[in-house]
Amino acid sequence: MTIQYERPVSHAAHWARRLALFSCVLFVAVVLSHRFGPLTTPHFLALAGFAAVLAGVSVLLAAIGLARLWFVGARGGKASFMALLFALLPLGVAGAAAYSYFYKPALHDVTTDTVAAPPWLAEPSADQDWLPRGGIVTPEERAVQLEAYPGLSGRRYEGALDRVYQGVRKVAAAYGITITAEDGLDNILADLEDLVVDPAKVAQSAEALGEVPIPEARPLETPLTPHVGGAGDVLLQGEWRSPVFGFRFDVVIRLREEAETTLVDMRAATRYGPHDLGMGANLVEGYLKALDAELLGIAGD
């Protein structure tokens, strides 16, 4: 009589593969919806967290499947291996985010000028939903930023305000920052002294051509909105989205002319949540390095 040995089947391994595949597909769909679709950051974090939890459960089931394979030779080794591969994406991203959350300072607003940060032209506002967030940035938070990012500082360029402004706009477009509002552009207008009408020449022309009325100078109209920031400042406010996951940041850049040089400061704030995971500082540093390269040759100390 022939006895045929049948290997047992590990149901945990097959369920691990199903859960891991579902969590991976869900995570990719959530990322694409947040990056290119209407999904907001609070909902993205909730759904991405749910996908990571499912991936974690699948890893536990895969471990059970591998243990059954080792001790009793149960079928399911390939399923367990595939489960570990599918779970790698959501768990890897969640692990990197958790590391940044616990080891980076809990800041949502960073700036190169911690004493007098560039002001917002329009105060950013968004429905935070379940994410808790404080209001005004406190001096204690600025002190934390100084300790965490001591190299985050503004730039001084030995160039005219209009030249630096052109470079700031060009680098912003290349870096993916969409400028939504500007203020103080009257400070970079070209000198109009050569365009002023000489009354003597107008009188001579009037004598030659007959009586021609000379227009009188009109008083400047009072602007409808008050100037934001210093009297000589130029402010540019914009929006930026991270390339992969599409996290939204509000950005303001300030240009200030000082003693034949132009000082550039920058401020970046995540639109949602109390923690930017260090992306705000990376955004500011990356932009200013690109601006240095664009304005190479006129950078000061």
BELLIN-V124802 format. One line per field, one symbol per residue. ss: DSSP state (h for helix, s for strand, l for the rest). phi: phi as a letter, one per 40 degrees, with the letter a starting at -180 (. if undefined). psi: psi as a letter, one per 30 degrees, with the letter a starting at -180 (. if undefined). A space follows every 10 residues. Layout:
BEGIN
ss=???
phi=???
psi=???
END
This chain:
BEGIN
ss=llllllllsl hhhhhhhhhh hhhhhhhhhh hhhhhhllll hhhhhhhhhh hhhhhhhhhh hhhhhhhhhh hhllslhhhh hhhhhhhhhh hhhhhhhhhh hhhlllllss slllllllll llllllllll llllllllhh hhhhhhhhll llllssslll hhhhhhhhhh hhhhhllsss ssslhhhhll llhhhlllhh hhhhhhhhhl llllllllll llllllllll llssssssss sllllllsss ssssssssll ssssssssss llllllllhh hhhhhhhhhh hhhhllllsl l
phi=.cbccbccbc cccccccccc cccccccccc cccccbbccc cdcccccccc cccccccccc cccccccccc cbgcchcccc cccccccccc cccccccccc ccbbccbbab acbccbcdcc cbdcaaccfc ccacccccdc cccccdccbc ccacbbbcac ccccdccccc cccccgcccb abagcccbcc cbcccccccc ccccccccbh cbcccccccc ccccbcccgc cbcbbbbabb bccccgccbc bbbbbbcbfg bbcbbabbbc cbgcbcfgcc cccccccccc cdccbdhbcc c
psi=kkjkkkklkj feeeeeeeee eeeeeeeeee eeeeefagkl eeeeeeeeee eeeeeeeeee eeeeeeeeee eggkkgeeee eeeeeefeee eeeeeeeeee efflkikfjl lfjfeikklk ejkkkljfcf jkklckklee eeeeeeeeif gjlakkkill eeeeeeeeee eeeffgkjkf klkgfffgkl kgefgkkjee eeeeeeeefa jkkkklkkkk kkkeklkkal egkkkkkakk kkeefhkkkk kkkkkkkjhg lkkkllkkkk fklgkggffe eeeeeeeeee eeeehkfgka .
END
